[in-house]
Amino acid sequence: MHTDSVQPGTRLAGRYRLDERMQGGDGTAFWRATDELLRRPVGIRTLTASSARADALVSAARAASLVSDPRFLHVLDVSEQDGQDGKGRIIYVVSEWVQGSLLGALIRAHGPLAPEEARRIAREVAEALALTGALGLAHRAVNPECVLRTESGAVKLMGLGVDAAVAGLDRVNGDNGAAADARGVGALLYVALTARWPDGPAFGFPAAPVEHGHLCTPRQVRAGVPADLDAVAERALAEQPRQGPPLRTPAAIAAALSVNGQRSPLGGRTSLMEAVPPVVGREPAQEQVTWPGRLTTVARAIAALLLVSGVALIGWQLAESGLSDEPGRQGDGSTTTPPAGTPSTVLPITSTDDFDPEGGNGEERPREVPLATDDDPNSAWRTQSYRQADIGNKTGVGLLLDLGSVKDVRQVALRLVGTGTDLELRVSESLGERAQDYREVATESQAGSRVDLTPKDPVRARYVVIWLTKLPSDGGEFRGGIADIEVRS
């Protein structure tokens, strides 16, 4: 049975209902679907079991399912069953469903990205591929249609190994995939900076210009591209680059982008238009990340490089958060003398997501999340309205922050909506699904509009949860919110 004959409404494994076909052709299709057992949206790729690519697809999907880094779209299930009316068999791969916009759609709609946003996205993809490369896994088919930017600004890479298997690119001349992935990241950076595709017209983009037989660099196509980004793109794409040695692995590209540039925090500080309509659905919580020893070495090396770039970012971050470099000058114009030992380094927040693991649909106003970190005190992420101050049958609801790597956290400063909020500061070095997976390190009761959550001693954490346990009154019901967040070290 050809996969194209699978119709909306088909159920797989008695629980996955196919709702809408998003992409398809040549025996494969990608569907928006519903897991009726867990009552959540999922993505499903289907393929005819008789296809010559079937075995490769199953192997790639099973390998990808072992990867739980949050930058990859997580594979949840791989199986097969009879098609409609019992005719033929189909293989299906179930993955999480995230809400956001594909990189290609963003660029086609709004043109090239701001250089620092292009840097951030390319770096996130390169770092993720460097980690899986250490496990012997490669993507091999990186392009702007497999990179997703979620509503909170996080980067998600889709189709690890699977896209290459479908396209027959999973084994090319015995290559381990590092070179292909490095070129893919270079092409992503190029198209993000220029809205041109370096390998001829593709993905809805015109071909990048060629001069005297050489691909024009991004600076030759678009004015204002930083010199270091221009060099990274050329070194990743050119056989014999003029601006330095070739970059032939994702790890090398990640290092070049991290050392030469600043890490740009999310949540309204990028130039991407928040009004871009979502292309793919909602992002559920990830499983805890656990890596083998040899991968840990790579991760630590990358984290060290990110720490170096983070030092250069401190001054910029202070300016972005509305603080002056004048001692004692606050963002609202008032002056104070900070006590000795007051945290002074503002840590960049890599991504921010709503965190509602005890809710029926697992989300709490996700579209408003960027308003908690946009440096505008008049905008805020707000909870839903509840009939009880203690949020009914839930222990709490809040926001989950990713600092990008494990860092020392001394304080989290908040501007809240309303007065009378009870809240907790919870932290962890690894990603968890429940509030209990994060250690409680500070609490505040009946907080005012401003609150500093300060652990007794500095804590090591990558993930920070701001957990609201009791909400202030709001017109007969109860509703809280967060207007600004600053994590300090």
DRENBARO-195915 format. One record per residue (C-alpha): x, y, z. Coordinates in pm, 1 decimal, padded with zeros to 6 digits. Each point is the difference from the previous one (the first is absolute). Layout:
BEGIN
pt east = X, north = Y, up = Z
...
# end
This chain:
BEGIN
pt east = 00000.0, north = 00000.0, up = 00000.0
pt east = 00137.3, north = 00340.8, up = -00092.7
pt east = 00022.0, north = 00237.0, up = 00296.2
pt east = -00188.5, north = 00261.9, up = -00201.7
pt east = -00314.4, north = -00214.6, up = 00037.0
pt east = 00003.4, north = 00043.0, up = 00379.3
pt east = -00281.7, north = 00239.6, up = 00078.7
pt east = -00069.0, north = 00246.6, up = 00281.9
pt east = -00172.5, north = -00186.0, up = 00279.6
pt east = 00213.1, north = -00315.2, up = -00036.1
pt east = 00107.0, north = -00138.1, up = 00338.9
pt east = 00336.3, north = -00160.3, up = 00060.4
pt east = 00063.6, north = -00233.0, up = 00292.8
pt east = -00355.8, north = 00074.1, up = 00110.5
pt east = 00105.9, north = 00335.5, up = 00144.2
pt east = 00155.1, north = 00231.3, up = -00261.9
pt east = -00262.9, north = 00174.4, up = -00213.0
pt east = 00128.3, north = 00161.5, up = -00319.3
pt east = -00152.0, north = 00347.2, up = -00020.9
pt east = 00168.8, north = 00196.9, up = -00278.0
pt east = 00263.3, north = -00079.6, up = -00258.3
pt east = 00271.5, north = 00267.9, up = 00013.3
pt east = 00252.9, north = -00130.4, up = -00254.3
pt east = 00023.0, north = -00299.4, up = -00227.2
pt east = 00098.4, north = -00162.4, up = -00324.8
pt east = 00189.3, north = -00297.8, up = -00138.3
pt east = -00151.6, north = -00246.5, up = 00244.2
pt east = 00054.3, north = 00204.8, up = 00316.1
pt east = -00213.5, north = 00247.7, up = 00189.1
pt east = 00022.5, north = 00209.1, up = 00314.8
pt east = -00317.6, north = 00044.7, up = 00204.0
pt east = -00129.2, north = 00210.4, up = 00281.3
pt east = -00163.6, north = -00258.8, up = 00223.9
pt east = -00150.0, north = -00051.8, up = 00344.8
pt east = 00109.7, north = -00248.2, up = 00262.2
pt east = -00347.0, north = -00081.8, up = 00130.8
pt east = 00138.1, north = -00195.5, up = 00295.9
pt east = 00202.3, north = 00291.6, up = 00141.2
pt east = -00221.5, north = 00266.3, up = -00159.6
pt east = 00283.6, north = 00192.3, up = -00161.9
pt east = 00101.7, north = 00094.2, up = -00354.1
pt east = 00280.2, north = -00194.9, up = -00167.2
pt east = 00170.7, north = -00005.9, up = -00337.7
pt east = 00001.1, north = -00323.1, up = -00203.3
pt east = 00205.0, north = -00092.0, up = -00305.8
pt east = -00137.1, north = -00292.6, up = -00200.9
pt east = 00175.6, north = -00212.6, up = -00263.2
pt east = -00103.2, north = -00301.0, up = -00202.6
pt east = 00147.4, north = -00309.1, up = 00169.3
pt east = 00093.4, north = -00145.0, up = -00339.2
pt east = 00219.4, north = 00300.7, up = -00079.0
pt east = 00370.9, north = -00062.7, up = -00048.6
pt east = 00056.4, north = 00271.5, up = 00262.1
pt east = -00214.7, north = -00161.8, up = 00268.2
pt east = 00278.3, north = -00177.7, up = 00191.0
pt east = 00222.3, north = 00307.7, up = -00006.8
pt east = -00286.6, north = 00217.0, up = 00126.8
pt east = -00072.4, north = -00234.7, up = 00291.9
pt east = 00367.8, north = -00022.9, up = 00098.7
pt east = 00045.6, north = 00378.1, up = -00018.2
pt east = -00316.0, north = 00069.3, up = 00199.3
pt east = 00094.0, north = -00247.2, up = 00273.5
pt east = 00345.9, north = 00151.6, up = 00028.7
pt east = -00147.6, north = 00351.0, up = 00013.4
pt east = -00242.0, north = -00105.8, up = 00274.8
pt east = 00298.4, north = -00042.9, up = 00234.3
pt east = 00089.8, north = 00369.3, up = -00032.7
pt east = -00174.4, north = 00218.7, up = 00255.9
pt east = 00183.2, north = 00329.3, up = -00050.7
pt east = -00280.4, north = 00260.9, up = 00001.2
pt east = 00123.1, north = 00152.1, up = -00326.3
pt east = -00119.2, north = -00308.5, up = -00191.0
pt east = -00358.9, north = -00090.7, up = -00072.7
pt east = -00034.3, north = -00306.4, up = 00222.2
pt east = -00099.5, north = -00332.9, up = -00158.4
pt east = -00268.7, north = -00166.2, up = 00213.4
pt east = -00089.2, north = -00321.3, up = -00186.0
pt east = 00099.4, north = -00205.5, up = -00305.6
pt east = -00218.1, north = -00285.1, up = -00127.1
pt east = -00204.3, north = -00133.0, up = -00293.2
pt east = -00349.5, north = -00129.2, up = -00068.6
pt east = -00243.5, north = -00081.6, up = -00278.2
pt east = -00129.2, north = 00294.6, up = -00196.9
pt east = -00361.9, north = 00093.2, up = -00050.4
pt east = -00225.9, north = -00294.9, up = -00078.5
pt east = 00290.3, north = -00232.4, up = 00084.3
pt east = 00172.2, north = 00072.0, up = -00332.4
pt east = 00377.7, north = 00012.2, up = 00016.3
pt east = 00205.0, north = 00101.9, up = 00301.2
pt east = 00134.2, north = 00335.5, up = 00101.9
pt east = 00284.3, north = 00101.6, up = 00227.1
pt east = -00059.0, north = 00298.1, up = 00223.3
pt east = 00225.6, north = 00215.9, up = 00215.4
pt east = -00165.3, north = 00202.4, up = 00277.5
pt east = 00170.0, north = 00315.2, up = 00125.9
pt east = -00082.7, north = 00284.4, up = 00234.7
pt east = -00192.6, north = 00290.7, up = -00148.7
pt east = 00131.5, north = 00349.6, up = 00055.1
pt east = -00151.9, north = 00336.0, up = -00074.1
pt east = 00209.0, north = 00245.2, up = -00193.2
pt east = 00111.6, north = 00098.5, up = -00348.5
pt east = 00236.1, north = -00171.7, up = -00238.5
pt east = 00316.5, north = 00196.5, up = -00069.9
pt east = -00069.1, north = -00005.8, up = -00372.4
pt east = -00348.1, north = 00145.8, up = 00049.1
pt east = 00135.6, north = 00276.3, up = 00223.5
pt east = 00261.5, north = 00108.3, up = -00252.4
pt east = -00234.5, north = -00024.3, up = -00299.3
pt east = -00256.5, north = 00213.1, up = 00182.7
pt east = 00230.7, north = 00264.4, up = 00147.4
pt east = 00332.5, north = -00017.5, up = -00179.9
pt east = 00343.5, north = -00061.6, up = 00151.7
pt east = 00029.7, north = -00018.5, up = 00377.2
pt east = 00188.9, north = 00244.4, up = 00214.6
pt east = 00363.8, north = -00120.3, up = 00005.4
pt east = 00000.9, north = -00085.7, up = 00371.2
pt east = -00320.1, north = -00202.2, up = -00034.9
pt east = 00151.3, north = -00184.5, up = -00296.6
pt east = 00307.4, north = -00066.3, up = 00214.1
pt east = -00208.6, north = -00130.5, up = 00290.1
pt east = -00205.5, north = -00240.9, up = -00208.4
pt east = 00301.1, north = -00133.9, up = -00189.8
pt east = 00193.4, north = -00041.6, up = 00323.0
pt east = -00284.6, north = -00189.0, up = 00171.2
pt east = -00027.0, north = -00239.4, up = -00295.6
pt east = 00378.1, north = -00047.4, up = -00013.7
pt east = 00024.7, north = -00069.7, up = 00373.9
pt east = -00283.0, north = -00253.4, up = -00015.7
pt east = 00156.1, north = -00180.7, up = -00296.5
pt east = 00340.3, north = -00000.7, up = 00170.7
pt east = -00152.1, north = -00183.6, up = 00296.3
pt east = -00173.6, north = -00265.6, up = -00210.6
pt east = 00310.1, north = -00030.4, up = -00219.6
pt east = 00189.1, north = -00114.4, up = 00308.3
pt east = -00256.0, north = -00282.8, up = 00024.0
pt east = 00055.8, north = -00098.1, up = -00361.0
pt east = -00330.7, north = 00151.8, up = -00115.9
pt east = -00033.9, north = 00255.4, up = -00278.2
pt east = -00283.6, north = 00185.9, up = -00166.8
pt east = 00146.2, north = 00019.2, up = -00354.3
pt east = -00296.0, north = 00196.7, up = -00138.2
pt east = 00008.2, north = 00335.0, up = 00185.7
pt east = -00200.4, north = 00269.8, up = -00177.6
pt east = -00231.4, north = 00290.8, up = 00092.8
pt east = -00307.0, north = -00226.5, up = -00008.6
pt east = 00124.2, north = -00217.1, up = 00287.6
pt east = 00086.6, north = 00281.1, up = 00242.3
pt east = -00281.2, north = 00136.4, up = 00214.6
pt east = -00009.3, north = 00310.5, up = 00219.1
pt east = -00253.7, north = -00047.2, up = 00278.5
pt east = -00218.3, north = 00278.5, up = 00132.6
pt east = 00240.6, north = 00047.5, up = 00292.2
pt east = 00293.8, north = 00030.6, up = -00239.9
pt east = 00150.8, north = -00345.5, up = 00057.7
pt east = 00153.3, north = -00182.9, up = -00295.1
pt east = -00123.8, north = -00348.5, up = -00091.9
pt east = 00165.2, north = -00222.6, up = -00260.8
pt east = -00225.6, north = -00256.2, up = -00168.8
pt east = 00071.2, north = -00320.0, up = -00191.3
pt east = 00325.1, north = -00116.0, up = 00163.4
pt east = 00112.9, north = -00289.4, up = -00220.4
pt east = -00355.9, north = -00054.9, up = -00121.3
pt east = -00001.8, north = 00265.0, up = -00274.7
pt east = 00324.0, north = -00141.1, up = -00140.0
pt east = -00138.9, north = -00354.1, up = 00007.4
pt east = -00310.0, north = 00107.8, up = -00193.5
pt east = 00214.5, north = 00184.6, up = -00255.4
pt east = 00251.8, north = -00283.5, up = -00030.7
pt east = 00280.8, north = 00211.7, up = 00147.3
pt east = 00060.5, north = -00207.3, up = 00311.9
pt east = 00316.0, north = -00161.9, up = -00135.6
pt east = 00206.9, north = 00211.6, up = -00236.9
pt east = 00351.5, north = -00120.6, up = -00081.1
pt east = 00039.9, north = -00132.6, up = 00352.8
pt east = -00008.0, north = 00353.9, up = 00141.2
pt east = -00089.0, north = 00019.1, up = 00369.3
pt east = -00222.4, north = 00298.0, up = -00075.6
pt east = 00210.2, north = 00268.6, up = 00170.7
pt east = 00103.6, north = 00166.2, up = -00325.6
pt east = -00356.0, north = -00005.3, up = -00135.2
pt east = -00134.6, north = 00147.4, up = 00322.9
pt east = 00268.0, north = 00269.0, up = 00005.8
pt east = -00087.9, north = 00103.8, up = -00354.1
pt east = -00367.8, north = -00004.9, up = 00094.2
pt east = 00060.3, north = 00238.3, up = 00289.3
pt east = 00206.1, north = 00225.3, up = -00227.3
pt east = -00284.8, north = 00005.6, up = -00251.7
pt east = -00248.3, north = 00085.6, up = 00278.4
pt east = 00218.6, north = 00291.0, up = 00109.2
pt east = 00032.6, north = 00116.4, up = -00360.8
pt east = -00373.6, north = -00003.1, up = -00073.2
pt east = -00079.4, north = 00162.3, up = 00335.7
pt east = 00235.2, north = 00287.7, up = -00084.4
pt east = -00090.8, north = 00041.8, up = -00368.0
pt east = -00331.9, north = -00175.8, up = -00080.9
pt east = 00193.6, north = -00177.8, up = -00277.9
pt east = 00081.1, north = -00371.3, up = -00016.9
pt east = 00368.2, north = -00078.2, up = -00063.8
pt east = -00059.4, north = -00318.0, up = -00205.3
pt east = -00230.6, north = 00138.8, up = -00266.5
pt east = -00370.9, north = 00086.2, up = 00025.2
pt east = -00169.8, north = -00213.7, up = 00263.7
pt east = -00249.5, north = 00014.8, up = 00288.5
pt east = -00166.5, north = 00302.8, up = -00157.1
pt east = 00321.2, north = 00205.8, up = -00005.3
pt east = 00186.8, north = 00129.3, up = -00304.7
pt east = 00353.1, north = -00120.5, up = -00062.9
pt east = 00285.6, north = 00184.9, up = 00165.3
pt east = 00211.4, north = 00196.8, up = -00249.9
pt east = 00328.4, north = -00139.6, up = -00130.7
pt east = 00290.7, north = 00218.9, up = -00107.6
pt east = 00294.9, north = -00132.9, up = -00202.1
pt east = -00100.0, north = -00353.3, up = 00086.8
pt east = -00013.4, north = 00067.8, up = 00376.3
pt east = -00306.6, north = 00031.2, up = 00221.1
pt east = -00041.4, north = 00359.6, up = 00112.1
pt east = 00037.8, north = 00036.4, up = 00374.3
pt east = -00292.6, north = 00135.7, up = 00205.8
pt east = 00166.6, north = 00345.6, up = 00024.6
pt east = 00009.4, north = 00016.9, up = -00379.8
pt east = -00373.4, north = -00069.5, up = -00013.1
pt east = -00126.2, north = 00207.0, up = 00293.9
pt east = 00146.8, north = 00307.2, up = 00163.0
pt east = 00050.9, north = -00001.1, up = 00375.1
pt east = 00093.5, north = -00366.7, up = 00046.6
pt east = 00268.1, north = -00019.3, up = 00272.7
pt east = 00341.4, north = -00106.0, up = -00125.3
pt east = 00024.3, north = -00300.9, up = 00231.3
pt east = -00337.2, north = -00139.9, up = -00113.7
pt east = 00105.3, north = 00053.1, up = -00361.4
pt east = 00316.5, north = -00199.1, up = 00068.2
pt east = -00181.2, north = -00284.8, up = 00176.8
pt east = -00246.6, north = -00040.9, up = -00287.7
pt east = 00277.3, north = -00003.6, up = -00259.4
pt east = 00219.9, north = -00238.3, up = 00200.9
pt east = -00293.0, north = -00241.2, up = 00037.1
pt east = -00098.9, north = 00007.8, up = -00368.3
pt east = 00307.2, north = 00061.9, up = -00213.2
pt east = 00239.9, north = -00276.1, up = -00100.9
pt east = 00290.7, north = 00240.8, up = 00035.1
pt east = -00117.4, north = 00293.8, up = 00214.3
pt east = 00186.9, north = 00327.9, up = -00023.0
pt east = -00070.0, north = 00109.9, up = 00358.7
pt east = 00150.8, north = -00287.1, up = 00198.7
pt east = 00018.3, north = -00379.0, up = 00020.5
pt east = -00311.5, north = -00200.7, up = -00093.3
pt east = -00260.7, north = -00082.6, up = 00264.9
pt east = -00093.5, north = -00361.4, up = -00061.6
pt east = -00177.7, north = -00103.9, up = 00321.8
pt east = -00296.2, north = 00145.6, up = 00190.9
pt east = 00221.1, north = 00025.9, up = 00310.0
pt east = 00246.5, north = 00221.0, up = -00189.1
pt east = -00281.7, north = 00226.4, up = -00118.7
pt east = -00152.2, north = 00018.7, up = 00349.0
pt east = 00337.8, north = 00101.3, up = 00141.9
pt east = 00052.3, north = 00267.3, up = -00267.5
pt east = -00346.1, north = 00147.6, up = 00051.8
pt east = 00027.8, north = -00006.0, up = 00380.7
pt east = 00347.0, north = 00149.9, up = 00032.4
pt east = -00044.3, north = 00270.4, up = -00259.7
pt east = -00348.6, north = 00112.1, up = 00096.0
pt east = -00229.1, north = 00077.1, up = 00288.1
pt east = -00274.7, north = -00228.1, up = 00119.9
pt east = -00327.1, north = 00178.4, up = -00059.7
pt east = -00275.9, north = -00069.0, up = 00254.9
pt east = -00354.8, north = -00067.9, up = -00108.5
pt east = -00340.2, north = 00126.7, up = 00096.6
pt east = -00057.6, north = 00310.6, up = -00208.6
pt east = 00362.0, north = 00106.3, up = -00038.8
pt east = 00036.0, north = -00142.4, up = -00349.7
pt east = -00114.9, north = 00158.8, up = -00323.6
pt east = -00230.5, north = -00284.6, up = -00101.4
pt east = -00361.5, north = 00104.8, up = -00031.6
pt east = -00215.1, north = -00170.3, up = 00263.3
pt east = -00299.3, north = 00036.7, up = -00230.9
pt east = 00122.3, north = -00274.6, up = -00234.0
pt east = -00275.7, north = -00263.5, up = 00001.2
pt east = 00092.1, north = -00334.6, up = 00155.3
pt east = 00088.4, north = -00270.4, up = -00248.1
pt east = 00024.8, north = -00299.2, up = 00230.0
pt east = -00185.8, north = -00065.2, up = 00334.5
pt east = 00082.2, north = 00003.9, up = 00377.3
pt east = 00314.1, north = -00081.7, up = 00194.9
pt east = -00043.2, north = -00247.5, up = 00288.1
pt east = 00249.5, north = -00055.4, up = 00280.8
pt east = 00315.7, north = -00194.4, up = -00089.1
pt east = 00146.5, north = -00303.1, up = 00165.1
pt east = 00302.8, north = 00034.1, up = 00225.3
pt east = 00325.2, north = 00026.9, up = -00196.1
pt east = 00254.9, north = -00271.4, up = 00083.8
pt east = 00313.7, north = -00035.6, up = -00212.6
pt east = 00274.7, north = -00264.7, up = -00010.7
pt east = 00348.1, north = 00093.6, up = 00121.0
pt east = 00161.6, north = 00074.1, up = -00335.1
pt east = -00278.9, north = 00243.1, up = -00087.8
pt east = 00039.2, north = 00173.8, up = 00334.3
pt east = 00354.8, north = 00093.4, up = -00096.8
pt east = -00124.1, north = 00168.5, up = -00316.5
pt east = -00281.1, north = 00174.5, up = 00185.3
pt east = 00241.0, north = 00134.4, up = 00260.3
pt east = 00232.4, north = 00131.2, up = -00268.2
pt east = -00286.0, north = 00182.2, up = -00170.4
pt east = -00123.5, north = 00132.6, up = 00333.9
pt east = 00347.1, north = 00139.3, up = 00069.0
pt east = -00003.7, north = 00180.6, up = -00331.6
pt east = -00343.5, north = 00142.0, up = 00073.9
pt east = 00125.4, north = 00122.3, up = 00336.6
pt east = 00275.8, north = 00195.3, up = -00173.7
pt east = -00252.2, north = 00170.4, up = -00226.7
pt east = -00228.4, north = 00062.4, up = 00296.8
pt east = 00265.2, north = 00222.1, up = 00163.6
pt east = -00005.6, north = 00229.7, up = -00301.2
pt east = -00379.1, north = 00015.2, up = 00019.3
pt east = -00031.7, north = 00137.0, up = 00352.9
pt east = 00018.7, north = 00367.7, up = -00094.8
pt east = -00249.0, north = -00041.5, up = -00284.8
pt east = -00234.2, north = -00199.6, up = 00219.5
pt east = -00003.2, north = 00271.5, up = 00265.9
pt east = -00095.6, north = 00253.9, up = -00263.0
pt east = -00272.6, north = -00226.8, up = -00139.1
pt east = -00152.2, north = -00050.1, up = 00344.1
pt east = -00034.5, north = 00373.9, up = 00050.8
pt east = 00279.0, north = 00038.5, up = 00257.4
pt east = 00259.7, north = 00274.7, up = -00015.5
pt east = 00372.0, north = -00060.6, up = 00046.6
pt east = -00005.2, north = 00281.5, up = 00254.0
pt east = 00034.1, north = -00152.2, up = 00350.2
pt east = -00326.8, north = 00002.6, up = 00191.2
pt east = -00210.3, north = 00112.9, up = -00298.0
pt east = -00315.4, north = -00206.0, up = -00047.0
pt east = -00197.0, north = -00054.2, up = -00319.2
pt east = -00284.0, north = 00221.4, up = 00129.4
pt east = 00236.4, north = 00291.0, up = 00068.0
pt east = 00020.3, north = -00040.5, up = 00378.8
pt east = 00335.0, north = -00038.5, up = 00172.7
pt east = 00106.7, north = -00240.4, up = 00270.3
pt east = 00326.9, north = -00120.7, up = 00145.1
pt east = 00018.8, north = -00376.6, up = -00053.0
pt east = 00104.3, north = -00191.6, up = 00310.7
pt east = 00326.5, north = -00189.0, up = -00007.1
pt east = -00027.9, north = -00330.7, up = -00182.1
pt east = -00307.9, north = 00102.1, up = -00202.1
pt east = -00016.0, north = -00207.5, up = -00323.1
pt east = 00110.8, north = 00221.3, up = -00288.5
pt east = 00036.8, north = -00225.8, up = -00305.1
pt east = -00317.0, north = -00042.0, up = -00204.8
pt east = -00016.3, north = -00343.3, up = -00160.9
pt east = -00144.6, north = -00032.2, up = -00351.5
pt east = -00313.3, north = -00212.3, up = -00026.7
pt east = 00019.7, north = -00233.1, up = -00300.2
pt east = -00371.1, north = -00081.4, up = -00006.2
pt east = -00315.4, north = 00044.2, up = 00206.9
pt east = -00304.5, north = -00229.4, up = -00003.6
pt east = -00324.6, north = -00027.5, up = 00190.8
pt east = 00009.6, north = -00282.8, up = 00256.2
pt east = -00327.5, north = -00168.3, up = 00090.2
pt east = 00071.1, north = -00372.9, up = 00043.2
pt east = -00311.7, north = -00052.6, up = 00212.4
pt east = -00242.5, north = 00166.3, up = -00239.8
pt east = -00237.9, north = -00185.6, up = -00226.2
pt east = 00167.2, north = 00113.7, up = -00324.3
pt east = 00345.4, north = 00069.7, up = 00143.4
pt east = 00006.7, north = 00366.5, up = -00094.5
pt east = -00060.3, north = 00336.2, up = 00163.8
pt east = -00039.2, north = 00284.5, up = -00248.1
pt east = 00310.7, north = -00085.7, up = -00206.2
pt east = -00050.4, north = 00285.2, up = -00245.9
pt east = 00052.8, north = 00254.2, up = 00278.9
pt east = 00328.0, north = -00148.9, up = 00125.3
pt east = 00226.9, north = 00243.8, up = -00192.9
pt east = -00168.8, north = 00288.2, up = 00184.1
pt east = 00171.8, north = -00109.8, up = 00323.1
pt east = 00345.3, north = 00075.7, up = -00141.9
pt east = -00056.0, north = 00288.0, up = -00242.3
pt east = 00132.1, north = 00274.7, up = 00232.1
pt east = -00340.3, north = 00170.9, up = -00007.2
pt east = -00151.1, north = 00028.3, up = 00350.4
pt east = -00340.7, north = 00068.5, up = -00155.0
pt east = -00017.7, north = -00340.5, up = -00167.6
pt east = -00010.1, north = -00332.5, up = 00180.9
pt east = -00062.6, north = -00371.9, up = -00021.7
pt east = -00315.7, north = -00066.6, up = 00202.0
pt east = -00149.2, north = -00320.0, up = 00131.3
pt east = -00352.5, north = -00108.4, up = -00076.1
pt east = -00269.5, north = 00109.7, up = 00242.5
pt east = -00070.1, north = -00242.9, up = 00285.4
pt east = -00285.1, north = -00019.5, up = 00246.7
pt east = 00236.8, north = -00060.5, up = 00289.1
pt east = 00315.7, north = 00180.7, up = 00100.2
pt east = 00185.2, north = -00330.4, up = 00041.3
pt east = -00072.2, north = -00097.4, up = -00363.4
pt east = -00254.0, north = -00270.9, up = 00073.7
pt east = 00123.1, north = -00354.5, up = -00062.8
pt east = 00351.5, north = 00104.8, up = -00104.0
pt east = 00294.0, north = 00070.2, up = 00230.2
pt east = 00110.8, north = 00284.5, up = -00223.1
pt east = 00072.7, north = 00137.9, up = -00343.5
pt east = 00283.6, north = 00208.7, up = -00134.9
pt east = 00281.9, north = 00057.6, up = -00245.0
pt east = 00301.4, north = -00215.1, up = -00089.1
pt east = 00325.6, north = 00177.4, up = -00086.4
pt east = 00294.5, north = -00158.0, up = -00181.0
pt east = 00334.3, north = 00171.3, up = 00065.1
pt east = 00170.6, north = -00194.1, up = -00279.2
pt east = 00250.7, north = -00173.1, up = 00227.9
pt east = 00050.5, north = -00061.5, up = 00370.6
pt east = 00081.5, north = 00326.4, up = 00179.4
pt east = 00020.0, north = 00142.7, up = 00351.0
pt east = -00336.6, north = 00157.8, up = 00088.3
pt east = -00003.2, north = 00238.2, up = 00295.3
pt east = -00328.1, north = 00181.4, up = -00049.6
pt east = -00304.6, north = 00032.8, up = -00226.1
pt east = -00159.7, north = 00345.9, up = -00003.8
pt east = -00363.4, north = 00022.8, up = -00107.2
pt east = -00260.3, north = 00260.9, up = -00077.0
pt east = -00338.8, north = -00158.0, up = 00068.7
pt east = -00358.0, north = 00075.3, up = -00099.5
pt east = -00210.7, north = 00092.2, up = 00301.7
pt east = 00091.2, north = -00042.6, up = 00366.5
pt east = -00035.9, north = -00300.7, up = 00225.9
pt east = 00165.4, north = -00271.4, up = -00209.3
pt east = 00158.6, north = -00301.3, up = 00171.2
pt east = 00283.0, north = -00143.2, up = -00205.6
pt east = 00300.3, north = -00229.0, up = 00003.3
pt east = 00334.6, north = -00002.0, up = -00178.3
pt east = 00088.9, north = -00350.4, up = -00119.9
pt east = 00314.1, north = -00107.4, up = -00185.2
pt east = 00165.0, north = -00299.1, up = -00165.4
pt east = 00303.9, north = -00077.9, up = -00211.2
pt east = -00211.2, north = -00223.3, up = -00226.1
pt east = -00339.8, north = 00034.9, up = -00161.0
pt east = -00294.5, north = -00151.8, up = 00185.9
pt east = -00369.5, north = -00049.7, up = -00068.6
pt east = -00144.0, north = 00068.0, up = 00347.0
pt east = 00041.2, north = 00276.8, up = 00253.3
pt east = 00141.0, north = -00260.7, up = 00237.5
pt east = 00286.8, north = -00059.0, up = -00242.7
pt east = 00130.4, north = 00345.5, up = 00094.8
pt east = 00147.2, north = 00078.2, up = 00342.0
pt east = -00168.1, north = 00275.3, up = 00201.9
pt east = 00264.7, north = 00257.3, up = 00100.3
pt east = -00198.5, north = 00313.5, up = 00092.0
pt east = -00358.5, north = 00100.7, up = 00079.5
pt east = -00202.9, north = 00316.3, up = 00047.9
pt east = -00348.9, north = 00047.8, up = 00144.8
pt east = -00239.0, north = 00287.4, up = -00067.3
pt east = 00251.9, north = 00159.0, up = -00234.4
pt east = -00038.0, north = 00354.1, up = -00123.0
pt east = 00050.4, north = 00114.8, up = -00357.4
pt east = 00375.8, north = -00047.5, up = 00031.2
pt east = 00174.1, north = -00295.0, up = 00160.6
pt east = 00353.6, north = -00139.2, up = 00015.4
pt east = 00017.2, north = -00376.7, up = 00045.9
pt east = 00338.8, north = -00064.5, up = 00159.7
pt east = 00122.4, north = -00347.3, up = 00099.2
pt east = 00189.2, north = -00025.8, up = 00329.4
pt east = 00310.1, north = -00095.1, up = -00200.8
pt east = 00069.0, north = 00025.2, up = -00374.6
pt east = -00137.0, north = -00300.3, up = -00189.9
pt east = 00118.7, north = -00172.0, up = -00315.5
pt east = -00273.6, north = -00021.2, up = -00261.2
pt east = -00078.5, north = 00007.2, up = -00368.2
pt east = -00378.2, north = -00013.2, up = 00036.9
pt east = -00190.3, north = 00240.5, up = 00224.2
pt east = -00370.2, north = -00028.9, up = 00082.7
pt east = -00196.0, north = 00295.1, up = 00136.1
pt east = -00285.7, north = -00186.5, up = 00164.3
pt east = -00311.0, north = 00196.3, up = 00102.4
pt east = -00187.8, north = -00184.1, up = 00275.7
pt east = -00256.3, north = 00262.8, up = 00105.8
pt east = -00142.3, north = 00274.4, up = -00219.4
pt east = -00122.0, north = 00352.3, up = 00080.0
pt east = -00363.3, north = 00098.5, up = -00025.2
pt east = -00115.8, north = 00128.1, up = -00338.2
pt east = -00360.7, north = 00113.6, up = -00032.8
pt east = -00163.2, north = -00277.3, up = 00198.2
pt east = 00236.1, north = -00268.5, up = -00128.4
pt east = 00373.6, north = -00056.0, up = 00044.0
pt east = 00270.2, north = 00065.8, up = -00253.9
pt east = 00372.1, north = 00071.5, up = 00013.2
pt east = 00275.6, north = 00087.2, up = -00241.6
pt east = 00361.4, north = 00089.8, up = -00063.6
pt east = 00096.5, north = 00323.1, up = -00176.0
pt east = 00378.7, north = -00021.3, up = 00018.5
pt east = 00269.0, north = -00254.8, up = 00091.9
pt east = 00366.3, north = 00047.8, up = 00074.4
pt east = 00225.5, north = -00290.9, up = 00098.1
pt east = 00313.2, north = 00110.1, up = 00182.3
pt east = 00326.7, north = -00165.8, up = 00090.0
# end
